[in-house]
């Protein structure tokens, strides 16, 4: 059951929705509009592990510089 990102053409807001059926199109949670468009979204995964010195390490595949839209150089700066 994937979570998709949508854009409402009525109120111009973006939102996420859990989709249970492949052809299901959710309504906008902000304005209850039915004119929504599914957006392309980046997929990212975060894995946690233990470094050589016993410290917790966090690795993100969402982008080269930390998490998705985050500008930090590591996830530690994001508080993940």
LOKEDREN-468176 format. One line per 5 residues: number of its first residue (from 1); their letters; for each residue y, x, z of N, C-alpha, C, CB. Coordinates in Angstrom, 1 decimal. Glycine has a CB too. Layout:
BEGIN
NUM	a	Y,X,Z,Y,X,Z,Y,X,Z,Y,X,Z ~ ...;
This chain:
BEGIN
1	xxxxx	-1.2,0.8,0.0,0.0,0.0,0.0,1.2,0.9,0.0,0.0,-1.0,1.2 ~ 1.8,1.1,-1.1,3.0,2.0,-1.2,4.3,1.3,-0.8,3.2,2.5,-2.6 ~ 5.2,2.1,-0.4,6.6,1.7,-0.1,7.4,2.1,-1.3,7.1,2.3,1.3 ~ 8.1,1.1,-1.9,9.0,1.4,-3.0,10.4,1.2,-2.7,8.6,0.4,-4.2 ~ 11.3,1.9,-3.4,12.7,1.8,-3.3,13.2,0.8,-4.4,13.4,3.2,-3.4;
6	xxxxx	14.1,0.0,-4.0,14.7,-1.0,-4.9,16.2,-1.0,-4.9,14.2,-2.4,-4.6 ~ 16.8,-1.5,-5.9,18.3,-1.6,-6.0,18.5,-3.1,-6.3,18.9,-0.7,-7.1 ~ 19.4,-3.7,-5.5,19.7,-5.1,-5.7,20.9,-5.2,-6.7,20.1,-5.8,-4.4 ~ 20.8,-5.9,-7.8,21.8,-6.1,-8.8,22.9,-7.0,-8.3,21.3,-6.5,-10.1 ~ 22.6,-7.8,-7.3,23.6,-8.8,-6.8,24.6,-8.2,-5.8,22.9,-10.0,-6.1;
11	xxxxx	24.1,-7.4,-4.8,25.0,-6.9,-3.8,25.1,-5.3,-4.0,24.5,-7.2,-2.4 ~ 24.4,-4.7,-4.9,24.5,-3.3,-5.2,24.0,-2.4,-4.1,25.9,-3.0,-5.5 ~ 23.1,-2.9,-3.2,22.6,-2.1,-2.1,21.2,-1.7,-2.5,22.6,-2.8,-0.8 ~ 20.8,-0.5,-1.9,19.4,0.0,-2.1,18.6,-0.3,-0.8,19.4,1.5,-2.4 ~ 17.3,-0.6,-1.0,16.4,-0.8,0.2,15.0,-0.4,-0.2,16.5,-2.3,0.6;
16	xxxxx	14.2,-0.3,0.9,12.8,0.0,0.7,11.9,-1.2,1.1,12.4,1.2,1.6 ~ 10.8,-1.4,0.5,9.9,-2.5,0.8,8.4,-2.1,0.6,10.2,-3.7,-0.1 ~ 7.6,-2.5,1.5,6.2,-2.3,1.5,5.6,-3.3,0.5,5.5,-2.4,2.9 ~ 4.9,-2.9,-0.5,4.4,-3.8,-1.5,2.9,-4.0,-1.4,4.7,-3.3,-3.0 ~ 2.5,-5.2,-1.2,1.0,-5.5,-0.9,0.3,-5.7,-2.3,0.9,-6.6,0.0;
21	xxxxx	1.0,-6.3,-3.2,0.4,-6.6,-4.5,1.1,-5.9,-5.6,0.3,-8.1,-4.8 ~ 0.4,-5.4,-6.6,1.0,-4.6,-7.7,2.2,-5.3,-8.4,0.0,-4.2,-8.7 ~ 2.1,-6.5,-8.6,3.1,-7.3,-9.4,4.2,-8.0,-8.5,2.5,-8.3,-10.3 ~ 4.1,-7.7,-7.2,5.0,-8.3,-6.2,6.4,-7.7,-6.3,4.5,-8.1,-4.7 ~ 7.4,-8.6,-6.4,8.8,-8.1,-6.4,9.5,-8.7,-5.2,9.5,-8.5,-7.7;
26	xxxxx	9.9,-7.9,-4.2,10.6,-8.4,-3.0,12.0,-8.9,-3.3,10.6,-7.3,-1.9 ~ 12.5,-9.7,-2.4,13.9,-10.2,-2.4,14.7,-9.2,-1.6,14.0,-11.6,-1.9 ~ 16.0,-9.1,-1.9,16.9,-8.2,-1.2,17.0,-8.7,0.3,18.3,-8.2,-1.9 ~ 16.8,-7.8,1.2,16.9,-8.1,2.6,18.4,-8.3,3.1,16.3,-7.0,3.5 ~ 19.4,-7.9,2.3,20.8,-8.0,2.6,21.4,-9.3,2.2,21.5,-6.8,2.0;
31	xxxxx	21.1,-9.7,0.9,21.7,-10.9,0.4,20.7,-12.0,-0.1,22.6,-10.5,-0.8 ~ 19.4,-11.7,0.1,18.3,-12.5,-0.4,18.3,-12.7,-1.9,18.5,-13.9,0.3 ~ 19.0,-11.8,-2.6,19.0,-11.9,-4.0,17.6,-11.6,-4.6,20.0,-10.9,-4.6 ~ 17.4,-12.1,-5.8,16.1,-11.9,-6.5,16.2,-11.0,-7.7,15.5,-13.2,-6.9 ~ 17.4,-10.5,-8.0,17.6,-9.6,-9.1,17.5,-8.2,-8.6,19.0,-9.9,-9.8;
36	xxxxx	16.3,-7.7,-8.4,16.1,-6.3,-7.9,15.4,-5.4,-9.0,15.4,-6.3,-6.6 ~ 15.7,-4.2,-8.9,15.1,-3.2,-9.8,14.4,-2.1,-9.0,16.2,-2.6,-10.8 ~ 13.2,-1.8,-9.3,12.5,-0.7,-8.6,13.0,0.6,-9.1,10.9,-0.8,-8.9 ~ 13.3,1.5,-8.2,13.9,2.8,-8.5,12.8,3.9,-8.5,14.9,3.2,-7.5 ~ 13.0,5.0,-9.2,12.2,6.2,-9.1,12.6,6.9,-7.8,12.3,7.1,-10.4;
41	xxxxx	11.6,7.3,-7.1,11.9,8.0,-5.8,11.0,9.2,-5.7,11.6,7.1,-4.6 ~ 11.6,10.2,-5.0,10.8,11.4,-4.8,9.8,11.3,-3.7,11.8,12.6,-4.4 ~ 8.7,11.8,-3.9,7.6,11.8,-2.9,7.7,13.1,-2.0,6.2,11.6,-3.5 ~ 7.6,12.9,-0.8,7.6,14.1,0.1,6.6,14.0,1.2,9.0,14.3,0.6 ~ 6.1,15.2,1.6,5.1,15.2,2.7,5.6,16.3,3.7,3.7,15.5,2.2;
46	xxxxx	5.4,16.0,5.0,5.8,17.0,6.0,4.5,17.3,6.8,6.8,16.4,7.0 ~ 4.3,18.6,6.9,3.1,19.0,7.7,3.6,19.9,8.8,2.1,19.8,6.8 ~ 2.9,19.8,9.9,3.3,20.6,11.1,2.1,21.5,11.4,3.6,19.7,12.3 ~ 2.4,22.7,11.9,1.4,23.6,12.2,1.8,24.6,13.3,0.9,24.4,11.0 ~ 1.1,25.6,13.5,1.4,26.6,14.5,1.6,28.0,13.8,0.4,26.7,15.6;
51	xxxxx	2.8,28.6,14.1,3.0,29.9,13.5,2.3,31.0,14.2,4.5,30.2,13.6 ~ 2.5,32.3,13.7,1.8,33.4,14.3,2.1,33.7,15.7,2.1,34.7,13.5 ~ 3.3,33.3,16.1,3.7,33.5,17.5,3.5,32.4,18.4,5.2,33.9,17.6 ~ 2.8,31.4,17.9,2.5,30.2,18.7,3.5,29.1,18.6,2.3,30.6,20.1 ~ 4.6,29.3,17.8,5.7,28.3,17.7,5.2,27.3,16.7,7.0,29.0,17.3;
56	xxxxx	5.8,26.1,16.8,5.5,25.0,15.9,6.3,25.2,14.6,5.9,23.6,16.5 ~ 5.6,25.1,13.5,6.3,25.2,12.2,6.2,23.9,11.5,5.6,26.3,11.3 ~ 7.2,23.6,10.7,7.3,22.4,9.9,7.5,22.8,8.4,8.4,21.4,10.4 ~ 6.7,22.2,7.6,6.8,22.5,6.1,7.0,21.2,5.4,5.6,23.3,5.6 ~ 8.0,21.1,4.5,8.3,19.9,3.8,8.2,20.2,2.3,9.7,19.4,4.1;
61	xxxxx	7.6,19.3,1.5,7.5,19.4,0.1,8.5,18.5,-0.6,6.1,19.1,-0.4 ~ 9.4,17.9,0.2,10.4,17.0,-0.4,11.4,17.6,-1.2,11.0,16.2,0.7 ~ 11.6,18.9,-1.0,12.7,19.6,-1.8,12.7,21.0,-1.3,14.0,19.0,-1.6 ~ 13.4,21.8,-2.1,13.5,23.3,-1.8,14.3,23.5,-0.5,14.1,24.0,-2.9 ~ 15.2,22.7,-0.2,16.1,22.9,1.0,15.9,21.9,2.0,17.6,23.0,0.6;
66	xxxxx	14.7,22.0,2.7,14.5,21.1,3.8,14.0,19.7,3.3,15.7,20.9,4.6 ~ 14.3,18.7,4.1,13.9,17.3,3.7,14.7,16.7,2.7,13.9,16.5,5.0 ~ 14.2,15.8,1.9,14.8,15.0,0.8,16.3,15.2,0.6,14.6,13.6,1.1 ~ 17.1,14.5,1.3,18.6,14.6,1.1,19.2,15.5,2.2,19.2,13.2,1.2 ~ 18.5,16.2,3.0,19.0,17.0,4.0,19.5,18.3,3.5,17.9,17.2,5.1;
71	xxxxx	20.6,18.8,4.0,21.2,20.1,3.5,20.8,21.3,4.4,22.7,20.0,3.4 ~ 20.0,21.0,5.4,19.5,22.1,6.3,18.6,23.0,5.6,18.9,21.5,7.6 ~ 18.5,24.2,6.0,17.5,25.2,5.3,16.1,25.0,5.8,18.0,26.6,5.6 ~ 15.9,24.3,6.9,14.5,24.0,7.4,14.6,22.7,8.1,14.0,25.1,8.3 ~ 13.4,22.1,8.3,13.3,20.8,9.0,13.7,20.9,10.4,11.9,20.2,8.9;
76	xxxxx	13.7,22.1,11.0,14.1,22.2,12.4,15.6,21.8,12.6,14.0,23.7,12.9 ~ 16.4,22.0,11.5,17.8,21.6,11.6,18.0,20.1,11.5,18.6,22.2,10.4 ~ 16.9,19.4,11.0,17.0,17.9,10.9,16.5,17.2,12.1,16.2,17.5,9.6 ~ 15.8,17.9,13.0,15.2,17.3,14.2,13.9,16.7,13.9,16.2,16.3,14.7 ~ 13.2,17.0,12.8,11.9,16.5,12.5,10.9,17.1,13.3,11.6,16.6,11.0;
